[in-house]
Amino acid sequence: MARKPTAPTEPGGDADRRKIVDAFLALLAERNYEDVGLTDVASRAGVPLHRCRGEFDSLIGVLAAFLEETDQKVLAGIDKDMAEEPARERLFDVLMRRLEALTPHREAIRSLSRSARCNPPLALALNGLAVRSQRWMLAAADIDTAGLRGSFRAQGLACLFADVVRVWLNDEDPGLARTMAALDRQLGRGARWARGLDDLCRLLPNPCRIVSRLRPRDRHYDDRRHDDHGGEQPAVV
């Protein structure tokens, strides 16, 4: 019996993407991450499995999309009146707005946090996503994110924010007094850590200068590079 031809894949579109993310978060609020499958998400979303695959490559991809949406909400609401405030106050405002954006999904985040404590691969993936998001939060607070120093800042802020989220998950006060106190305390610690990082960076030699010193400079070497490779080679940075 001849097989039926495979139907062409329809474009998913923004509507399907939204349904998939919402379904994933709803399932996370009900069960552990380990108990959520791709078919579960597709069924809850009412989206064919092939369309889910067209939009995302994994559940971590769905989670990444959710965090990206959260980043965009925070960035879209940057308070220009905070521009003249100290960096710590700007960052406090940005992170509190991030928690506000996450509030409708608190139970999903609670479930995710619980699973990450006993699932190292998930914890590692979450850390990578958190560092990426916190780099954008630093930018929202107009704090430099360039280079190695920026990477350290983003990683430090990801760890700091994770500690605050643990308090936020159990803060039943509508005014989030405990959460704000925890964030203020953590930012104080972060500021001291950042000063130490700045001191360390000033003490360390410039890696580009070291490479420059190690690179051969004699004329014979430069001529040999031209002869062996048929022209000048681009510098490797």
Secondary structure, DSSP 8 states (H G I E B T S, - for coil): ------------HHHHHHHHHHHHHHHHHHS-GGG--HHHHHHHHT--HHHHHHH-SSHHHHHHHHHHHHHHHHHHT--GGGTTS-HHHHHHHHHHHHHHHHGGGHHHHHHHHHHHTT-HHHHHHHHHHHHHHHHHHHHHTT----HHHHHHHHHHHHHHHHHHHHHHTT---TT-HHHHHHHHHHHHHHHHHHHHHHHHHHHS--HHHHHHHHS---HHHHHHHHHHHTS------
